Amino acid sequence: MKNKTIWIGLVAAVLLCSCALQDDVYTLDHRLSALERRNLELEKQNRELETHNQDLRQAKESITSRVEGIDQSIRDDEMQLRGQYAGLAAQVQALQESSQMISGRLEEIEYLLNQKLEGFEDNQLKNRERMDRLATDMAVVQKRMDVIEQYLNLEAGQAQKPSKPPVSAVVAAKPASDQTLYAEAKKAFDDGDVDAARKGFTQLIDNYPQSPQADNAQFWIGETYYQEKWYEKAILEYQKVIEKYPSGNKAPAALLKQGLSFLNIGETNNARLVFKELVAKHPSTNEAGIAKQKLESL
């Protein structure tokens, strides 16, 4: 009886232990299931975090690429602006140098013009003094002539009918031909008598404006002033040849000497324009060849 009781107690204890183990197993299973669900949730969150991190990395790379592109564009623009600034600075420097050269040239021209004006005024003053002396001398001569006429009683003789002038006087009063006037004036020019030459050429043009020698005469009038270094007046006389006789044989020579006259008074720009006109209008002439050489040296 006692052993049966003990056995029953053991069986009860075993049953109690079995129940306790089943409860523990159930609890463990429940915890494992919870842990598995938690693990799945954590894995899901981890994947979401990785996806989010990947998106962030891609966004960061895109932003970095755009920033680098913007930086490169800024550097390129900066280099371009620097190049443009350097070019503008060089142009400004060149303009300043040109302005200084032009200012210096204008001052030089102004100085030369002032000198020429002073010389012109001096010549005018000398001419007025010469005219005054001539007028005084003429008054003295006229006074002497009056005294001589009174002494010789020429007034009475003038009342008589004048005798017929000799044939030689009539021939002398007749104007010479254009060829004769031209030959005499040209000889005077060759002999160095520019005043007589200028008068002869002027008389030819006045008396025979349609003469074949008219353009030559006008050119040699300019040459008389060129010989006297009165270049401004020579320029005007050469211009008459260019305008009145553009197809004459002296037109190229007039252009050439006009350009040389401008050079002699320091008007380089005007001289260059005249030489270019000569080359354009009369390219096959010797004068055009000389003008080309002058243009190369200007």
C-alpha positions, 0 to 999 in steps of 0.5 A: 500500500505504501509502495502504491502510494509512492508510485502514485505520487511519482506518477503525479509528480511526472504528470505535474512536470510534464504539464510544466514542460508543456507550458514552457514549450508553449511559452518558448514557441510563443516567444520564438514566434514573436522574435521571428516576427520582430526579426522579419520587421527588422529585416524589412526596416533594414531593407527600407533603410538600405533602399533609402540610403541608396536613394540618398547616395544617388541623390548625393551623387546627382547633387555632387555632379550638378555642383561640379558641373556648375563649378566647371561652368563658373570656371569656364565663364570666369576664364572667358571673362578674363580673356575678354577683359584682357582683350578689352584692356589691350584695346583700351591701351591701343586706343590710348596710345593712338589718342596720344599719337593723334594728340601729338600729331595735332600739336605738331600740325598746330605748331607748323601751321602757326609757324606758317601763319607767322611766316605768311603774316611776315610776308604780308607785312614785307609785301605791304612795306614793299608796296608802300615803298613802291608807292612812295617811289612812284610818287617821287617819279611822277613828281619828277615827270611833272617837272620835266613835262612842265620844263619841256612844255609837253602840254602844248604838244599834246594838243596837236594831233598825234602822229600815226604809230609806227608799224612796229608798235602796232605789231608789238601791241598785238597779243602773241600767239598761244604757242609763243606765249607758252614758249616764252613763259617756259623759257623764263621758268627754265631760266629761274624767272618764276615771276615772268613765267607765271605772268606769261602762263597766266596771260596765255590762259586769259587770252587763249582759254581753249588753247591745247597748251592751257592745261600745261600752262596751268600746271606750270603756274603751280610749279612756279609756286612749288619752286618758291616753296609756297606749297599751299598756293601750289596745291590750289593751282594743281587742283585747277589742273585736276578739275578743269583738265581731268583728261589732259596729259598733266593731270597725273603730274598735277596729282603727284605734285599735289601729294608731294606738296601736302607732304612738304607741309606735313599733311600726311593723310591728305597726301596719302589720299591724293596718291591713292587717287592718282594710282586709281585714276592713272594706274599705268603712268610713271607718276602712279609708280612714284605714288605707289612708292610713296604710299609704301613709305608712309 
